[in-house]
Amino acid sequence: MDLATCTEAIRAKVGAESGLKATLKFNCGSDGVIFVDAISSPNTVSNEDIDAVCTIEISLENLSAMLAGELNPVSGFMSGKLKVSGDMSVAMRLQSVV
């Protein structure tokens, strides 16, 4: 999946009210970012590089695998395929959305 496809997949999963109640950013390095504003109503998803309370550093390939259900977020974290900075509780709540 490219960044636009991943952005749309996250937008569909987040929906209008995800329950995250926070801001979250997937940082895919040179491939770009996906910013989730789950404070606004309805929730919004964009490719703006805005500061978030939780940032997940992940390759676009691993993000695609996670969105397709091929990479479990917890095992991805434990194996170093994704790194979380900021509020870890937001990342934990994300698992129920993704």
Secondary structure per residue as TSV (DSSP state, phi and psi in degrees):
chain	resnum	aa	ss	phi	psi
A	1	M	-	360.0	142.4
A	2	D	-	-88.7	177.8
A	3	L	H	-61.5	-41.5
A	4	A	H	-62.6	-40.6
A	5	T	H	-67.1	-41.6
A	6	C	H	-63.8	-40.3
A	7	T	H	-60.5	-45.4
A	8	E	H	-64.7	-39.1
A	9	A	H	-63.8	-43.0
A	10	I	H	-66.7	-41.3
A	11	R	H	-58.2	-42.1
A	12	A	H	-67.3	-39.9
A	13	K	H	-71.2	-38.3
A	14	V	H	-70.0	-42.7
A	15	G	-	65.6	-159.6
A	16	A	S	-81.0	-28.0
A	17	E	-	-145.9	96.6
A	18	S	-	-82.7	-23.8
A	19	G	S	87.1	-2.0
A	20	L	-	-67.7	-37.9
A	21	K	-	52.4	43.4
A	22	A	S	-162.0	174.2
A	23	T	E	-103.9	145.0
A	24	L	E	-143.7	141.9
A	25	K	E	-130.7	130.9
A	26	F	E	-95.4	115.9
A	27	N	E	-101.9	109.7
A	28	C	-	-101.2	28.2
A	29	G	G	62.9	-131.0
A	30	S	G	-68.4	-13.9
A	31	D	G	-78.9	-17.3
A	32	G	-	119.5	-172.3
A	33	V	E	-129.1	157.5
A	34	I	E	-126.8	119.6
A	35	F	E	-106.4	128.6
A	36	V	E	-113.9	119.1
A	37	D	E	-103.7	96.4
A	38	A	-	-99.0	16.7
A	39	I	S	-94.0	-38.8
A	40	S	S	-67.1	156.3
A	41	S	S	-128.1	114.1
A	42	P	S	-75.1	161.4
A	43	N	-	-60.3	147.9
A	44	T	E	-126.2	152.2
A	45	V	E	-132.6	129.9
A	46	S	E	-144.4	-179.7
A	47	N	-	-108.5	21.9
A	48	E	-	-75.8	140.4
A	49	D	-	-91.8	86.2
A	50	I	-	-115.5	146.6
A	51	D	-	-61.1	140.0
A	52	A	-	-131.1	159.1
A	53	V	S	-71.2	-20.3
A	54	C	E	-139.1	129.4
A	55	T	E	-121.3	132.5
A	56	I	E	-112.2	116.6
A	57	E	E	-88.3	118.6
A	58	I	E	-153.6	144.5
A	59	S	-	-72.9	155.2
A	60	L	H	-61.5	-36.0
A	61	E	H	-62.5	-45.5
A	62	N	H	-70.7	-34.7
A	63	L	H	-63.5	-42.5
A	64	S	H	-59.8	-43.9
A	65	A	H	-64.3	-39.9
A	66	M	H	-65.0	-43.1
A	67	L	H	-67.8	-28.6
A	68	A	T	-84.3	-2.8
A	69	G	T	83.0	11.2
A	70	E	S	-92.7	-13.0
A	71	L	S	-130.4	117.1
A	72	N	-	-73.3	130.9
A	73	P	H	-57.0	-39.8
A	74	V	H	-67.7	-46.4
A	75	S	H	-68.4	-31.7
A	76	G	H	-62.6	-40.8
A	77	F	H	-66.7	-46.4
A	78	M	H	-64.3	-31.9
A	79	S	T	-90.5	0.2
A	80	G	T	82.9	11.9
A	81	K	S	-77.6	-16.9
A	82	L	E	-143.5	147.6
A	83	K	E	-124.6	138.2
A	84	V	E	-112.3	132.2
A	85	S	E	-127.1	149.4
A	86	G	E	94.6	-146.0
A	87	D	-	-75.2	104.3
A	88	M	H	-64.4	-28.1
A	89	S	H	-65.1	-29.3
A	90	V	H	-66.7	-43.1
A	91	A	H	-63.1	-36.5
A	92	M	H	-67.4	-39.2
A	93	R	H	-69.3	-27.8
A	94	L	H	-61.2	-31.1
A	95	Q	H	-57.4	-35.5
A	96	S	H	-73.4	-20.5
A	97	V	H	-86.7	-46.1
A	98	V	-	-87.1	360.0
